[in-house]
Amino acid sequence: MKIRVPFEVREALVTVCGRSFHYKDLFRDFLISSDVPAHVYDRYSEESKFKIARHILGELDSMGDEGYRIQRRIITNLCNLRKLPDENAPDRNAAVAALQKLKQLALDQKLVVEQEQDAKQERIREARRKQEAIAARASKTQQLRERFLQLSLSDDAPQSRGYSLEQIL
């Protein structure tokens, strides 16, 4: 079970959301690209960006592990930004400061590292799936090879062996 995002990180996240975006459409697009369900955002779209962020975090809390994963994805996506997500932010200095604070808190709380570890675990699972597929293919190839050898050594009529070979192919 994943742990809820700490309060100070949540507050920093709300501040970044409120200060770093000028247009709500861009804010909505960013959240949806971070896996926030569109209907969750749309439910609060008439509120201020600060309130939207608080409501969305509350909704994500009620979703359990999946909601906590989405919260971490939002944080990670914000921390991966090299510049402000919206160049039209009203107070650029306050937005940059809020983003830097969020990045520092996320690093201190190891929230970004956890996301990287989740990605690493997913790559490991994918490699295992590929290995299993390769092993299954090798097993099937070996079975076909054995069947072919049986046919080549059998005393059946050539035409019968030919039909059996067609089944193998």
Phi and psi in radians as a Rosetta constraint file:
Dihedral C 1 N 2 CA 2 C 2 CIRCULARHARMONIC -1.400 0.35
Dihedral N 2 CA 2 C 2 N 3 CIRCULARHARMONIC 2.730 0.35
Dihedral C 2 N 3 CA 3 C 3 CIRCULARHARMONIC -1.677 0.35
Dihedral N 3 CA 3 C 3 N 4 CIRCULARHARMONIC 2.546 0.35
Dihedral C 3 N 4 CA 4 C 4 CIRCULARHARMONIC -1.093 0.35
Dihedral N 4 CA 4 C 4 N 5 CIRCULARHARMONIC 2.565 0.35
Dihedral C 4 N 5 CA 5 C 5 CIRCULARHARMONIC -1.132 0.35
Dihedral N 5 CA 5 C 5 N 6 CIRCULARHARMONIC 2.306 0.35
Dihedral C 5 N 6 CA 6 C 6 CIRCULARHARMONIC -1.027 0.35
Dihedral N 6 CA 6 C 6 N 7 CIRCULARHARMONIC 2.668 0.35
Dihedral C 6 N 7 CA 7 C 7 CIRCULARHARMONIC -0.982 0.35
Dihedral N 7 CA 7 C 7 N 8 CIRCULARHARMONIC -0.823 0.35
Dihedral C 7 N 8 CA 8 C 8 CIRCULARHARMONIC -1.133 0.35
Dihedral N 8 CA 8 C 8 N 9 CIRCULARHARMONIC -0.564 0.35
Dihedral C 8 N 9 CA 9 C 9 CIRCULARHARMONIC -1.252 0.35
Dihedral N 9 CA 9 C 9 N 10 CIRCULARHARMONIC -0.695 0.35
Dihedral C 9 N 10 CA 10 C 10 CIRCULARHARMONIC -1.062 0.35
Dihedral N 10 CA 10 C 10 N 11 CIRCULARHARMONIC -0.766 0.35
Dihedral C 10 N 11 CA 11 C 11 CIRCULARHARMONIC -1.126 0.35
Dihedral N 11 CA 11 C 11 N 12 CIRCULARHARMONIC -0.710 0.35
Dihedral C 11 N 12 CA 12 C 12 CIRCULARHARMONIC -1.125 0.35
Dihedral N 12 CA 12 C 12 N 13 CIRCULARHARMONIC -0.667 0.35
Dihedral C 12 N 13 CA 13 C 13 CIRCULARHARMONIC -1.108 0.35
Dihedral N 13 CA 13 C 13 N 14 CIRCULARHARMONIC -0.788 0.35
Dihedral C 13 N 14 CA 14 C 14 CIRCULARHARMONIC -1.061 0.35
Dihedral N 14 CA 14 C 14 N 15 CIRCULARHARMONIC -0.752 0.35
Dihedral C 14 N 15 CA 15 C 15 CIRCULARHARMONIC -1.093 0.35
Dihedral N 15 CA 15 C 15 N 16 CIRCULARHARMONIC -0.776 0.35
Dihedral C 15 N 16 CA 16 C 16 CIRCULARHARMONIC -1.082 0.35
Dihedral N 16 CA 16 C 16 N 17 CIRCULARHARMONIC -0.776 0.35
Dihedral C 16 N 17 CA 17 C 17 CIRCULARHARMONIC -1.067 0.35
Dihedral N 17 CA 17 C 17 N 18 CIRCULARHARMONIC -0.712 0.35
Dihedral C 17 N 18 CA 18 C 18 CIRCULARHARMONIC -1.282 0.35
Dihedral N 18 CA 18 C 18 N 19 CIRCULARHARMONIC -0.604 0.35
Dihedral C 18 N 19 CA 19 C 19 CIRCULARHARMONIC -1.662 0.35
Dihedral N 19 CA 19 C 19 N 20 CIRCULARHARMONIC -0.447 0.35
Dihedral C 19 N 20 CA 20 C 20 CIRCULARHARMONIC -1.581 0.35
Dihedral N 20 CA 20 C 20 N 21 CIRCULARHARMONIC -0.207 0.35
Dihedral C 20 N 21 CA 21 C 21 CIRCULARHARMONIC -2.052 0.35
Dihedral N 21 CA 21 C 21 N 22 CIRCULARHARMONIC 2.309 0.35
Dihedral C 21 N 22 CA 22 C 22 CIRCULARHARMONIC -1.664 0.35
Dihedral N 22 CA 22 C 22 N 23 CIRCULARHARMONIC -0.798 0.35
Dihedral C 22 N 23 CA 23 C 23 CIRCULARHARMONIC -1.692 0.35
Dihedral N 23 CA 23 C 23 N 24 CIRCULARHARMONIC 2.356 0.35
Dihedral C 23 N 24 CA 24 C 24 CIRCULARHARMONIC -1.197 0.35
Dihedral N 24 CA 24 C 24 N 25 CIRCULARHARMONIC -0.529 0.35
Dihedral C 24 N 25 CA 25 C 25 CIRCULARHARMONIC -1.085 0.35
Dihedral N 25 CA 25 C 25 N 26 CIRCULARHARMONIC -0.746 0.35
Dihedral C 25 N 26 CA 26 C 26 CIRCULARHARMONIC -1.168 0.35
Dihedral N 26 CA 26 C 26 N 27 CIRCULARHARMONIC -0.672 0.35
Dihedral C 26 N 27 CA 27 C 27 CIRCULARHARMONIC -1.088 0.35
Dihedral N 27 CA 27 C 27 N 28 CIRCULARHARMONIC -0.779 0.35
Dihedral C 27 N 28 CA 28 C 28 CIRCULARHARMONIC -1.076 0.35
Dihedral N 28 CA 28 C 28 N 29 CIRCULARHARMONIC -0.808 0.35
Dihedral C 28 N 29 CA 29 C 29 CIRCULARHARMONIC -1.047 0.35
Dihedral N 29 CA 29 C 29 N 30 CIRCULARHARMONIC -0.728 0.35
Dihedral C 29 N 30 CA 30 C 30 CIRCULARHARMONIC -1.083 0.35
Dihedral N 30 CA 30 C 30 N 31 CIRCULARHARMONIC -0.819 0.35
Dihedral C 30 N 31 CA 31 C 31 CIRCULARHARMONIC -1.126 0.35
Dihedral N 31 CA 31 C 31 N 32 CIRCULARHARMONIC -0.722 0.35
Dihedral C 31 N 32 CA 32 C 32 CIRCULARHARMONIC -1.156 0.35
Dihedral N 32 CA 32 C 32 N 33 CIRCULARHARMONIC -0.645 0.35
Dihedral C 32 N 33 CA 33 C 33 CIRCULARHARMONIC -1.192 0.35
Dihedral N 33 CA 33 C 33 N 34 CIRCULARHARMONIC -0.293 0.35
Dihedral C 33 N 34 CA 34 C 34 CIRCULARHARMONIC -1.664 0.35
Dihedral N 34 CA 34 C 34 N 35 CIRCULARHARMONIC 0.268 0.35
Dihedral C 34 N 35 CA 35 C 35 CIRCULARHARMONIC 1.402 0.35
Dihedral N 35 CA 35 C 35 N 36 CIRCULARHARMONIC 0.220 0.35
Dihedral C 35 N 36 CA 36 C 36 CIRCULARHARMONIC -1.261 0.35
Dihedral N 36 CA 36 C 36 N 37 CIRCULARHARMONIC 2.211 0.35
Dihedral C 36 N 37 CA 37 C 37 CIRCULARHARMONIC -1.053 0.35
Dihedral N 37 CA 37 C 37 N 38 CIRCULARHARMONIC 2.367 0.35
Dihedral C 37 N 38 CA 38 C 38 CIRCULARHARMONIC -1.010 0.35
Dihedral N 38 CA 38 C 38 N 39 CIRCULARHARMONIC -0.679 0.35
Dihedral C 38 N 39 CA 39 C 39 CIRCULARHARMONIC -1.151 0.35
Dihedral N 39 CA 39 C 39 N 40 CIRCULARHARMONIC -0.467 0.35
Dihedral C 39 N 40 CA 40 C 40 CIRCULARHARMONIC -1.208 0.35
Dihedral N 40 CA 40 C 40 N 41 CIRCULARHARMONIC -0.799 0.35
Dihedral C 40 N 41 CA 41 C 41 CIRCULARHARMONIC -1.107 0.35
Dihedral N 41 CA 41 C 41 N 42 CIRCULARHARMONIC -0.843 0.35
Dihedral C 41 N 42 CA 42 C 42 CIRCULARHARMONIC -1.050 0.35
Dihedral N 42 CA 42 C 42 N 43 CIRCULARHARMONIC -0.480 0.35
Dihedral C 42 N 43 CA 43 C 43 CIRCULARHARMONIC -1.083 0.35
Dihedral N 43 CA 43 C 43 N 44 CIRCULARHARMONIC -0.506 0.35
Dihedral C 43 N 44 CA 44 C 44 CIRCULARHARMONIC -2.062 0.35
Dihedral N 44 CA 44 C 44 N 45 CIRCULARHARMONIC 0.275 0.35
Dihedral C 44 N 45 CA 45 C 45 CIRCULARHARMONIC -1.090 0.35
Dihedral N 45 CA 45 C 45 N 46 CIRCULARHARMONIC -0.342 0.35
Dihedral C 45 N 46 CA 46 C 46 CIRCULARHARMONIC -1.483 0.35
Dihedral N 46 CA 46 C 46 N 47 CIRCULARHARMONIC -0.174 0.35
Dihedral C 46 N 47 CA 47 C 47 CIRCULARHARMONIC -1.405 0.35
Dihedral N 47 CA 47 C 47 N 48 CIRCULARHARMONIC 3.049 0.35
Dihedral C 47 N 48 CA 48 C 48 CIRCULARHARMONIC -1.287 0.35
Dihedral N 48 CA 48 C 48 N 49 CIRCULARHARMONIC 2.833 0.35
Dihedral C 48 N 49 CA 49 C 49 CIRCULARHARMONIC -1.075 0.35
Dihedral N 49 CA 49 C 49 N 50 CIRCULARHARMONIC -0.629 0.35
Dihedral C 49 N 50 CA 50 C 50 CIRCULARHARMONIC -1.072 0.35
Dihedral N 50 CA 50 C 50 N 51 CIRCULARHARMONIC -0.818 0.35
Dihedral C 50 N 51 CA 51 C 51 CIRCULARHARMONIC -1.189 0.35
Dihedral N 51 CA 51 C 51 N 52 CIRCULARHARMONIC -0.675 0.35
Dihedral C 51 N 52 CA 52 C 52 CIRCULARHARMONIC -1.010 0.35
Dihedral N 52 CA 52 C 52 N 53 CIRCULARHARMONIC -0.820 0.35
Dihedral C 52 N 53 CA 53 C 53 CIRCULARHARMONIC -1.060 0.35
Dihedral N 53 CA 53 C 53 N 54 CIRCULARHARMONIC -0.773 0.35
Dihedral C 53 N 54 CA 54 C 54 CIRCULARHARMONIC -1.096 0.35
Dihedral N 54 CA 54 C 54 N 55 CIRCULARHARMONIC -0.788 0.35
Dihedral C 54 N 55 CA 55 C 55 CIRCULARHARMONIC -1.099 0.35
Dihedral N 55 CA 55 C 55 N 56 CIRCULARHARMONIC -0.755 0.35
Dihedral C 55 N 56 CA 56 C 56 CIRCULARHARMONIC -1.110 0.35
Dihedral N 56 CA 56 C 56 N 57 CIRCULARHARMONIC -0.748 0.35
Dihedral C 56 N 57 CA 57 C 57 CIRCULARHARMONIC -1.069 0.35
Dihedral N 57 CA 57 C 57 N 58 CIRCULARHARMONIC -0.681 0.35
Dihedral C 57 N 58 CA 58 C 58 CIRCULARHARMONIC -1.102 0.35
Dihedral N 58 CA 58 C 58 N 59 CIRCULARHARMONIC -0.782 0.35
Dihedral C 58 N 59 CA 59 C 59 CIRCULARHARMONIC -1.089 0.35
Dihedral N 59 CA 59 C 59 N 60 CIRCULARHARMONIC -0.731 0.35
Dihedral C 59 N 60 CA 60 C 60 CIRCULARHARMONIC -1.143 0.35
Dihedral N 60 CA 60 C 60 N 61 CIRCULARHARMONIC -0.610 0.35
Dihedral C 60 N 61 CA 61 C 61 CIRCULARHARMONIC -1.034 0.35
Dihedral N 61 CA 61 C 61 N 62 CIRCULARHARMONIC -0.695 0.35
Dihedral C 61 N 62 CA 62 C 62 CIRCULARHARMONIC -1.262 0.35
Dihedral N 62 CA 62 C 62 N 63 CIRCULARHARMONIC -0.216 0.35
Dihedral C 62 N 63 CA 63 C 63 CIRCULARHARMONIC -1.508 0.35
Dihedral N 63 CA 63 C 63 N 64 CIRCULARHARMONIC -0.076 0.35
Dihedral C 63 N 64 CA 64 C 64 CIRCULARHARMONIC 1.301 0.35
Dihedral N 64 CA 64 C 64 N 65 CIRCULARHARMONIC -2.455 0.35
Dihedral C 64 N 65 CA 65 C 65 CIRCULARHARMONIC -0.989 0.35
Dihedral N 65 CA 65 C 65 N 66 CIRCULARHARMONIC -0.726 0.35
Dihedral C 65 N 66 CA 66 C 66 CIRCULARHARMONIC -1.102 0.35
Dihedral N 66 CA 66 C 66 N 67 CIRCULARHARMONIC -0.708 0.35
Dihedral C 66 N 67 CA 67 C 67 CIRCULARHARMONIC -1.137 0.35
Dihedral N 67 CA 67 C 67 N 68 CIRCULARHARMONIC -0.698 0.35
Dihedral C 67 N 68 CA 68 C 68 CIRCULARHARMONIC -1.149 0.35
Dihedral N 68 CA 68 C 68 N 69 CIRCULARHARMONIC -0.621 0.35
Dihedral C 68 N 69 CA 69 C 69 CIRCULARHARMONIC -1.137 0.35
Dihedral N 69 CA 69 C 69 N 70 CIRCULARHARMONIC -0.724 0.35
Dihedral C 69 N 70 CA 70 C 70 CIRCULARHARMONIC -1.146 0.35
Dihedral N 70 CA 70 C 70 N 71 CIRCULARHARMONIC -0.703 0.35
Dihedral C 70 N 71 CA 71 C 71 CIRCULARHARMONIC -1.028 0.35
Dihedral N 71 CA 71 C 71 N 72 CIRCULARHARMONIC -0.774 0.35
Dihedral C 71 N 72 CA 72 C 72 CIRCULARHARMONIC -1.151 0.35
Dihedral N 72 CA 72 C 72 N 73 CIRCULARHARMONIC -0.601 0.35
Dihedral C 72 N 73 CA 73 C 73 CIRCULARHARMONIC -1.153 0.35
Dihedral N 73 CA 73 C 73 N 74 CIRCULARHARMONIC -0.716 0.35
Dihedral C 73 N 74 CA 74 C 74 CIRCULARHARMONIC -1.029 0.35
Dihedral N 74 CA 74 C 74 N 75 CIRCULARHARMONIC -0.832 0.35
Dihedral C 74 N 75 CA 75 C 75 CIRCULARHARMONIC -1.062 0.35
Dihedral N 75 CA 75 C 75 N 76 CIRCULARHARMONIC -0.808 0.35
Dihedral C 75 N 76 CA 76 C 76 CIRCULARHARMONIC -1.103 0.35
Dihedral N 76 CA 76 C 76 N 77 CIRCULARHARMONIC -0.754 0.35
Dihedral C 76 N 77 CA 77 C 77 CIRCULARHARMONIC -1.097 0.35
Dihedral N 77 CA 77 C 77 N 78 CIRCULARHARMONIC -0.685 0.35
Dihedral C 77 N 78 CA 78 C 78 CIRCULARHARMONIC -1.169 0.35
Dihedral N 78 CA 78 C 78 N 79 CIRCULARHARMONIC -0.714 0.35
Dihedral C 78 N 79 CA 79 C 79 CIRCULARHARMONIC -1.194 0.35
Dihedral N 79 CA 79 C 79 N 80 CIRCULARHARMONIC -0.436 0.35
Dihedral C 79 N 80 CA 80 C 80 CIRCULARHARMONIC -1.424 0.35
Dihedral N 80 CA 80 C 80 N 81 CIRCULARHARMONIC -0.145 0.35
Dihedral C 80 N 81 CA 81 C 81 CIRCULARHARMONIC -1.201 0.35
Dihedral N 81 CA 81 C 81 N 82 CIRCULARHARMONIC 2.421 0.35
Dihedral C 81 N 82 CA 82 C 82 CIRCULARHARMONIC -1.621 0.35
Dihedral N 82 CA 82 C 82 N 83 CIRCULARHARMONIC -0.354 0.35
Dihedral C 82 N 83 CA 83 C 83 CIRCULARHARMONIC -2.538 0.35
Dihedral N 83 CA 83 C 83 N 84 CIRCULARHARMONIC 3.088 0.35
Dihedral C 83 N 84 CA 84 C 84 CIRCULARHARMONIC -1.082 0.35
Dihedral N 84 CA 84 C 84 N 85 CIRCULARHARMONIC 2.490 0.35
Dihedral C 84 N 85 CA 85 C 85 CIRCULARHARMONIC -1.197 0.35
Dihedral N 85 CA 85 C 85 N 86 CIRCULARHARMONIC -0.407 0.35
Dihedral C 85 N 86 CA 86 C 86 CIRCULARHARMONIC -2.297 0.35
Dihedral N 86 CA 86 C 86 N 87 CIRCULARHARMONIC 1.911 0.35
Dihedral C 86 N 87 CA 87 C 87 CIRCULARHARMONIC -1.154 0.35
Dihedral N 87 CA 87 C 87 N 88 CIRCULARHARMONIC -0.248 0.35
Dihedral C 87 N 88 CA 88 C 88 CIRCULARHARMONIC -1.628 0.35
Dihedral N 88 CA 88 C 88 N 89 CIRCULARHARMONIC 0.265 0.35
Dihedral C 88 N 89 CA 89 C 89 CIRCULARHARMONIC -0.991 0.35
Dihedral N 89 CA 89 C 89 N 90 CIRCULARHARMONIC 2.365 0.35
Dihedral C 89 N 90 CA 90 C 90 CIRCULARHARMONIC -1.037 0.35
Dihedral N 90 CA 90 C 90 N 91 CIRCULARHARMONIC -0.792 0.35
Dihedral C 90 N 91 CA 91 C 91 CIRCULARHARMONIC -2.098 0.35
Dihedral N 91 CA 91 C 91 N 92 CIRCULARHARMONIC 1.567 0.35
Dihedral C 91 N 92 CA 92 C 92 CIRCULARHARMONIC -1.027 0.35
Dihedral N 92 CA 92 C 92 N 93 CIRCULARHARMONIC -0.734 0.35
Dihedral C 92 N 93 CA 93 C 93 CIRCULARHARMONIC -1.106 0.35
Dihedral N 93 CA 93 C 93 N 94 CIRCULARHARMONIC -0.761 0.35
Dihedral C 93 N 94 CA 94 C 94 CIRCULARHARMONIC -1.158 0.35
Dihedral N 94 CA 94 C 94 N 95 CIRCULARHARMONIC -0.656 0.35
Dihedral C 94 N 95 CA 95 C 95 CIRCULARHARMONIC -1.162 0.35
Dihedral N 95 CA 95 C 95 N 96 CIRCULARHARMONIC -0.763 0.35
Dihedral C 95 N 96 CA 96 C 96 CIRCULARHARMONIC -1.120 0.35
Dihedral N 96 CA 96 C 96 N 97 CIRCULARHARMONIC -0.738 0.35
Dihedral C 96 N 97 CA 97 C 97 CIRCULARHARMONIC -1.099 0.35
Dihedral N 97 CA 97 C 97 N 98 CIRCULARHARMONIC -0.731 0.35
Dihedral C 97 N 98 CA 98 C 98 CIRCULARHARMONIC -1.129 0.35
Dihedral N 98 CA 98 C 98 N 99 CIRCULARHARMONIC -0.719 0.35
Dihedral C 98 N 99 CA 99 C 99 CIRCULARHARMONIC -1.143 0.35
Dihedral N 99 CA 99 C 99 N 100 CIRCULARHARMONIC -0.726 0.35
Dihedral C 99 N 100 CA 100 C 100 CIRCULARHARMONIC -1.119 0.35
Dihedral N 100 CA 100 C 100 N 101 CIRCULARHARMONIC -0.690 0.35
Dihedral C 100 N 101 CA 101 C 101 CIRCULARHARMONIC -1.120 0.35
Dihedral N 101 CA 101 C 101 N 102 CIRCULARHARMONIC -0.764 0.35
Dihedral C 101 N 102 CA 102 C 102 CIRCULARHARMONIC -1.059 0.35
Dihedral N 102 CA 102 C 102 N 103 CIRCULARHARMONIC -0.772 0.35
Dihedral C 102 N 103 CA 103 C 103 CIRCULARHARMONIC -1.033 0.35
Dihedral N 103 CA 103 C 103 N 104 CIRCULARHARMONIC -0.781 0.35
Dihedral C 103 N 104 CA 104 C 104 CIRCULARHARMONIC -1.138 0.35
Dihedral N 104 CA 104 C 104 N 105 CIRCULARHARMONIC -0.781 0.35
Dihedral C 104 N 105 CA 105 C 105 CIRCULARHARMONIC -1.104 0.35
Dihedral N 105 CA 105 C 105 N 106 CIRCULARHARMONIC -0.716 0.35
Dihedral C 105 N 106 CA 106 C 106 CIRCULARHARMONIC -1.128 0.35
Dihedral N 106 CA 106 C 106 N 107 CIRCULARHARMONIC -0.684 0.35
Dihedral C 106 N 107 CA 107 C 107 CIRCULARHARMONIC -1.194 0.35
Dihedral N 107 CA 107 C 107 N 108 CIRCULARHARMONIC -0.741 0.35
Dihedral C 107 N 108 CA 108 C 108 CIRCULARHARMONIC -1.087 0.35
Dihedral N 108 CA 108 C 108 N 109 CIRCULARHARMONIC -0.680 0.35
Dihedral C 108 N 109 CA 109 C 109 CIRCULARHARMONIC -1.488 0.35
Dihedral N 109 CA 109 C 109 N 110 CIRCULARHARMONIC -0.049 0.35
Dihedral C 109 N 110 CA 110 C 110 CIRCULARHARMONIC 1.053 0.35
Dihedral N 110 CA 110 C 110 N 111 CIRCULARHARMONIC 0.619 0.35
Dihedral C 110 N 111 CA 111 C 111 CIRCULARHARMONIC -1.360 0.35
Dihedral N 111 CA 111 C 111 N 112 CIRCULARHARMONIC -0.640 0.35
Dihedral C 111 N 112 CA 112 C 112 CIRCULARHARMONIC -1.269 0.35
Dihedral N 112 CA 112 C 112 N 113 CIRCULARHARMONIC -0.707 0.35
Dihedral C 112 N 113 CA 113 C 113 CIRCULARHARMONIC -1.066 0.35
Dihedral N 113 CA 113 C 113 N 114 CIRCULARHARMONIC -0.708 0.35
Dihedral C 113 N 114 CA 114 C 114 CIRCULARHARMONIC -1.071 0.35
Dihedral N 114 CA 114 C 114 N 115 CIRCULARHARMONIC -0.669 0.35
Dihedral C 114 N 115 CA 115 C 115 CIRCULARHARMONIC -1.107 0.35
Dihedral N 115 CA 115 C 115 N 116 CIRCULARHARMONIC -0.724 0.35
Dihedral C 115 N 116 CA 116 C 116 CIRCULARHARMONIC -1.125 0.35
Dihedral N 116 CA 116 C 116 N 117 CIRCULARHARMONIC -0.671 0.35
Dihedral C 116 N 117 CA 117 C 117 CIRCULARHARMONIC -1.163 0.35
Dihedral N 117 CA 117 C 117 N 118 CIRCULARHARMONIC -0.665 0.35
Dihedral C 117 N 118 CA 118 C 118 CIRCULARHARMONIC -1.077 0.35
Dihedral N 118 CA 118 C 118 N 119 CIRCULARHARMONIC -0.728 0.35
Dihedral C 118 N 119 CA 119 C 119 CIRCULARHARMONIC -1.130 0.35
Dihedral N 119 CA 119 C 119 N 120 CIRCULARHARMONIC -0.678 0.35
Dihedral C 119 N 120 CA 120 C 120 CIRCULARHARMONIC -1.119 0.35
Dihedral N 120 CA 120 C 120 N 121 CIRCULARHARMONIC -0.767 0.35
Dihedral C 120 N 121 CA 121 C 121 CIRCULARHARMONIC -1.086 0.35
Dihedral N 121 CA 121 C 121 N 122 CIRCULARHARMONIC -0.673 0.35
Dihedral C 121 N 122 CA 122 C 122 CIRCULARHARMONIC -1.144 0.35
Dihedral N 122 CA 122 C 122 N 123 CIRCULARHARMONIC -0.700 0.35
Dihedral C 122 N 123 CA 123 C 123 CIRCULARHARMONIC -1.111 0.35
Dihedral N 123 CA 123 C 123 N 124 CIRCULARHARMONIC -0.676 0.35
Dihedral C 123 N 124 CA 124 C 124 CIRCULARHARMONIC -1.117 0.35
Dihedral N 124 CA 124 C 124 N 125 CIRCULARHARMONIC -0.781 0.35
Dihedral C 124 N 125 CA 125 C 125 CIRCULARHARMONIC -1.080 0.35
Dihedral N 125 CA 125 C 125 N 126 CIRCULARHARMONIC -0.710 0.35
Dihedral C 125 N 126 CA 126 C 126 CIRCULARHARMONIC -1.123 0.35
Dihedral N 126 CA 126 C 126 N 127 CIRCULARHARMONIC -0.719 0.35
Dihedral C 126 N 127 CA 127 C 127 CIRCULARHARMONIC -1.110 0.35
Dihedral N 127 CA 127 C 127 N 128 CIRCULARHARMONIC -0.682 0.35
Dihedral C 127 N 128 CA 128 C 128 CIRCULARHARMONIC -1.117 0.35
Dihedral N 128 CA 128 C 128 N 129 CIRCULARHARMONIC -0.741 0.35
Dihedral C 128 N 129 CA 129 C 129 CIRCULARHARMONIC -1.069 0.35
Dihedral N 129 CA 129 C 129 N 130 CIRCULARHARMONIC -0.727 0.35
Dihedral C 129 N 130 CA 130 C 130 CIRCULARHARMONIC -1.132 0.35
Dihedral N 130 CA 130 C 130 N 131 CIRCULARHARMONIC -0.725 0.35
Dihedral C 130 N 131 CA 131 C 131 CIRCULARHARMONIC -1.098 0.35
Dihedral N 131 CA 131 C 131 N 132 CIRCULARHARMONIC -0.727 0.35
Dihedral C 131 N 132 CA 132 C 132 CIRCULARHARMONIC -1.116 0.35
Dihedral N 132 CA 132 C 132 N 133 CIRCULARHARMONIC -0.690 0.35
Dihedral C 132 N 133 CA 133 C 133 CIRCULARHARMONIC -1.133 0.35
Dihedral N 133 CA 133 C 133 N 134 CIRCULARHARMONIC -0.714 0.35
Dihedral C 133 N 134 CA 134 C 134 CIRCULARHARMONIC -1.124 0.35
Dihedral N 134 CA 134 C 134 N 135 CIRCULARHARMONIC -0.747 0.35
Dihedral C 134 N 135 CA 135 C 135 CIRCULARHARMONIC -1.119 0.35
Dihedral N 135 CA 135 C 135 N 136 CIRCULARHARMONIC -0.724 0.35
Dihedral C 135 N 136 CA 136 C 136 CIRCULARHARMONIC -1.119 0.35
Dihedral N 136 CA 136 C 136 N 137 CIRCULARHARMONIC -0.699 0.35
Dihedral C 136 N 137 CA 137 C 137 CIRCULARHARMONIC -1.137 0.35
Dihedral N 137 CA 137 C 137 N 138 CIRCULARHARMONIC -0.734 0.35
Dihedral C 137 N 138 CA 138 C 138 CIRCULARHARMONIC -1.103 0.35
Dihedral N 138 CA 138 C 138 N 139 CIRCULARHARMONIC -0.707 0.35
Dihedral C 138 N 139 CA 139 C 139 CIRCULARHARMONIC -1.101 0.35
Dihedral N 139 CA 139 C 139 N 140 CIRCULARHARMONIC -0.786 0.35
Dihedral C 139 N 140 CA 140 C 140 CIRCULARHARMONIC -1.106 0.35
Dihedral N 140 CA 140 C 140 N 141 CIRCULARHARMONIC -0.722 0.35
Dihedral C 140 N 141 CA 141 C 141 CIRCULARHARMONIC -1.081 0.35
Dihedral N 141 CA 141 C 141 N 142 CIRCULARHARMONIC -0.730 0.35
Dihedral C 141 N 142 CA 142 C 142 CIRCULARHARMONIC -1.114 0.35
Dihedral N 142 CA 142 C 142 N 143 CIRCULARHARMONIC -0.708 0.35
Dihedral C 142 N 143 CA 143 C 143 CIRCULARHARMONIC -1.096 0.35
Dihedral N 143 CA 143 C 143 N 144 CIRCULARHARMONIC -0.738 0.35
Dihedral C 143 N 144 CA 144 C 144 CIRCULARHARMONIC -1.140 0.35
Dihedral N 144 CA 144 C 144 N 145 CIRCULARHARMONIC -0.698 0.35
Dihedral C 144 N 145 CA 145 C 145 CIRCULARHARMONIC -1.076 0.35
Dihedral N 145 CA 145 C 145 N 146 CIRCULARHARMONIC -0.769 0.35
Dihedral C 145 N 146 CA 146 C 146 CIRCULARHARMONIC -1.117 0.35
Dihedral N 146 CA 146 C 146 N 147 CIRCULARHARMONIC -0.713 0.35
Dihedral C 146 N 147 CA 147 C 147 CIRCULARHARMONIC -1.121 0.35
Dihedral N 147 CA 147 C 147 N 148 CIRCULARHARMONIC -0.717 0.35
Dihedral C 147 N 148 CA 148 C 148 CIRCULARHARMONIC -1.082 0.35
Dihedral N 148 CA 148 C 148 N 149 CIRCULARHARMONIC -0.762 0.35
Dihedral C 148 N 149 CA 149 C 149 CIRCULARHARMONIC -1.095 0.35
Dihedral N 149 CA 149 C 149 N 150 CIRCULARHARMONIC -0.675 0.35
Dihedral C 149 N 150 CA 150 C 150 CIRCULARHARMONIC -1.071 0.35
Dihedral N 150 CA 150 C 150 N 151 CIRCULARHARMONIC -0.750 0.35
Dihedral C 150 N 151 CA 151 C 151 CIRCULARHARMONIC -1.150 0.35
Dihedral N 151 CA 151 C 151 N 152 CIRCULARHARMONIC -0.694 0.35
Dihedral C 151 N 152 CA 152 C 152 CIRCULARHARMONIC -1.216 0.35
Dihedral N 152 CA 152 C 152 N 153 CIRCULARHARMONIC -0.452 0.35
Dihedral C 152 N 153 CA 153 C 153 CIRCULARHARMONIC -1.668 0.35
Dihedral N 153 CA 153 C 153 N 154 CIRCULARHARMONIC -0.114 0.35
Dihedral C 153 N 154 CA 154 C 154 CIRCULARHARMONIC -1.345 0.35
Dihedral N 154 CA 154 C 154 N 155 CIRCULARHARMONIC 2.777 0.35
Dihedral C 154 N 155 CA 155 C 155 CIRCULARHARMONIC -1.700 0.35
Dihedral N 155 CA 155 C 155 N 156 CIRCULARHARMONIC 0.206 0.35
Dihedral C 155 N 156 CA 156 C 156 CIRCULARHARMONIC -1.115 0.35
Dihedral N 156 CA 156 C 156 N 157 CIRCULARHARMONIC 2.881 0.35
Dihedral C 156 N 157 CA 157 C 157 CIRCULARHARMONIC -1.100 0.35
Dihedral N 157 CA 157 C 157 N 158 CIRCULARHARMONIC 2.534 0.35
Dihedral C 157 N 158 CA 158 C 158 CIRCULARHARMONIC -0.972 0.35
Dihedral N 158 CA 158 C 158 N 159 CIRCULARHARMONIC -0.685 0.35
Dihedral C 158 N 159 CA 159 C 159 CIRCULARHARMONIC -1.132 0.35
Dihedral N 159 CA 159 C 159 N 160 CIRCULARHARMONIC -0.720 0.35
Dihedral C 159 N 160 CA 160 C 160 CIRCULARHARMONIC -1.095 0.35
Dihedral N 160 CA 160 C 160 N 161 CIRCULARHARMONIC -0.762 0.35
Dihedral C 160 N 161 CA 161 C 161 CIRCULARHARMONIC -1.106 0.35
Dihedral N 161 CA 161 C 161 N 162 CIRCULARHARMONIC -0.623 0.35
Dihedral C 161 N 162 CA 162 C 162 CIRCULARHARMONIC -1.103 0.35
Dihedral N 162 CA 162 C 162 N 163 CIRCULARHARMONIC -0.760 0.35
Dihedral C 162 N 163 CA 163 C 163 CIRCULARHARMONIC -1.092 0.35
Dihedral N 163 CA 163 C 163 N 164 CIRCULARHARMONIC -0.721 0.35
Dihedral C 163 N 164 CA 164 C 164 CIRCULARHARMONIC -1.105 0.35
Dihedral N 164 CA 164 C 164 N 165 CIRCULARHARMONIC -0.673 0.35
Dihedral C 164 N 165 CA 165 C 165 CIRCULARHARMONIC -1.130 0.35
Dihedral N 165 CA 165 C 165 N 166 CIRCULARHARMONIC -0.652 0.35
Dihedral C 165 N 166 CA 166 C 166 CIRCULARHARMONIC -1.046 0.35
Dihedral N 166 CA 166 C 166 N 167 CIRCULARHARMONIC -0.678 0.35
Dihedral C 166 N 167 CA 167 C 167 CIRCULARHARMONIC -1.121 0.35
Dihedral N 167 CA 167 C 167 N 168 CIRCULARHARMONIC -0.668 0.35
Dihedral C 167 N 168 CA 168 C 168 CIRCULARHARMONIC -1.147 0.35
Dihedral N 168 CA 168 C 168 N 169 CIRCULARHARMONIC -0.770 0.35
